[in-house]
Amino acid sequence: MNDDPNTPEAPEEVAFNAASAGLQLDQETPLLPFSPARERAFQAMGGKMPAWNEEEFEMIRTGKQLYPGALRDTTIFMWLCSIPTNDEQEAAFATERAKAKQEGRKPDMEMVRTVQWADRNPDEAYEEACKFGDAQGIVIGSKKFLNAYIVMRDKGLQILESRFTIEGGEGSGDEPGNA
């Protein structure tokens, strides 16, 4: 990602960030953007989205059934979007330190698992994601799962569309989901 505020972002970064903004698990639970760091950790943990194969993409397109691994993908996706990256955690700590100093108290900072930890420890991270999914009610057949699946699926489709537009455009003959 581009860390220099004076350097314009590449079209790929702009498209990815637009496709990843505004995630919400439910009315009370806003989620963090599905950033490239989260996508890497997602893949390390065994997630497929948005790299669905042709058969899975057809299942998604028709909506008649869930593709194999949809529960895993949804669980991992939601958990990763609920935990901070190292940079997000450091920014939160800096904000808390400044606020605590201004209020004359000790900062209240709790270290949590980060996206980078999940990327380096995919098996342990998947166990954490499953605990999160169970606690959130993200289980096959539940309304919470279906809502979470739709959020994950839609973000995957938006990411595919953003890459499709950047890499080939409408006139290229390529279709999202065909790898």
N, C-alpha and C positions, 0 to 999 in steps of 0.2 A: 504494500500500500504506500501511497505517496504521503510522506510525513512533512514535507516542506510546503507551508501554506502559500508560498509564492510561485510554486511550480504547478501548472494546470494538471488535473488528473487526466489519465489516459481514458479514451472512450470506453474501454473495457471496465475500468474502475467505476466510472459514472453509471454505466448500465447495471453493473452488479449491485452497486449500492442502492440504486433506485429499486431494483427487483427485490432487495433484501430489507427494505424499510417497512415499518409499521406492523410488525408481528404482534399478535395478541392471542393468548391461549383462551382466555375468557374475559369477562368484563373487568375482573379484578386483577388479572395477571398480564401486564405488558411483558413482552419478550424483547431481548436484545437482537439486533440485526444478525441475520445469517451471513456473517462476514467470510472472506476467504479463509481465515484462520479456523472458523467453525466448520467450514466445508472440508478442510484437510483433516480435522479431528473426526468429523462425521465419517469420512471414508476410512480412516484408520480403525474406527470402531466397527466397521463392517456395513455401513450404510450404503445404499444404492443411489438414492435420489441425488441429483437429477440424471444420473447415468443409467436410466432404465433401458432394458433391451426392448426390441420391437414388440414382443408379446406382452410385456408389462405395460408398455406405453399404450397398446391397444386396450388393455384392461382399464387403464386410467381414462382413456378417451371415451370409452363406452360407459364407464361407471357401473357396469353390471356386477363386477366383483372386485375384491381387493387383490392386488398383486402379491405374490409370495414375498414375505419380508416387510409388508406394509406396517405391521405393528412394531417391528424392530426399528425401522426407519423413523416412524412417528415418535417413538420413545426417545431415541437418540437425538433427533432434531429438537424436540421440545426441551430436553434436558440441557443440551448445548446452548440453546438460546436463553436459558434461565441462569446460566453461570457466566461470570465475566472472563474476559481475556486478561492477561497480565497487565496490559496497559489500562484497561477499564478499572481493574482493581486498584492499581496505583493512583489513578485519577480520583477514585472514590475516597481513598485514604488521604490524599492531599486535601480534598475538600473537607473531609471530617476533621483533619488536623487544624485547618484554618478556622473552621466553625468552633471547634472546642477551645482554641486559643482565644477567640473573640469572646466566648461565653465564660472563660475562666475555669474550664474543667479539663479533665483528662480525655483524650480522644477515645472513642469507642470503636475499635477496629477489630474485625474478625477475619482471619485468613480463611478463604474458602477455596475449593477446587477450582482451577481455572481451565480454560479451553486448551491452553498449551500443555497442562498436566494431562488432560484427557488424550491429547494427540500422542504423548510419549508413553502413556499407560492405558492402551485401549481396552484391555480385558478388565482391569479394575474400574475403569471409567464406565464400561458397559454395565457392570454390577451397580454402580451409583445411579446410572440412568434408569435401570429397572426399578430400583427402590423409589426413585422420583416418580416414575410412571405409575407404580402401584399406589403411592401416596396421593397422586393427582387423580386417580381413577381412570387412567389411560389403559384400558383393557378391552379386548375384542368385544364388540357388541354394545359397549357403553356409549352414551351420547357424548361424553367427554372425549373418548377416543375418536369418534367420527368427526367431531369439531376439530380436534387436533390434527387428524389425518387430512382434512380439507385444507387447513392452514399450511401444512407441510407440502401437500400435493400442489397447491396453488403457487407456493414460493418456488418449488421445483420447476413448474411450467414457466413461471416468470423468468427464472434464471436461464432456462433453455432459450426462451424467446429473446432475452437480452443478448445471449451469445450468438444466436442465430442471426440477429440483426447486425451485430458487429462483424461477424465472420463471413457472412455471405449475402445477407439481405434477401429480400423476397424473390429476386430474380435468379437466385443461384440454383434453384431446383432442390436444395437440401431441405429436409424437414426436421424439426426438433424431434429428438428421440431416436433418430436413425443414426447409429454410430458405425 
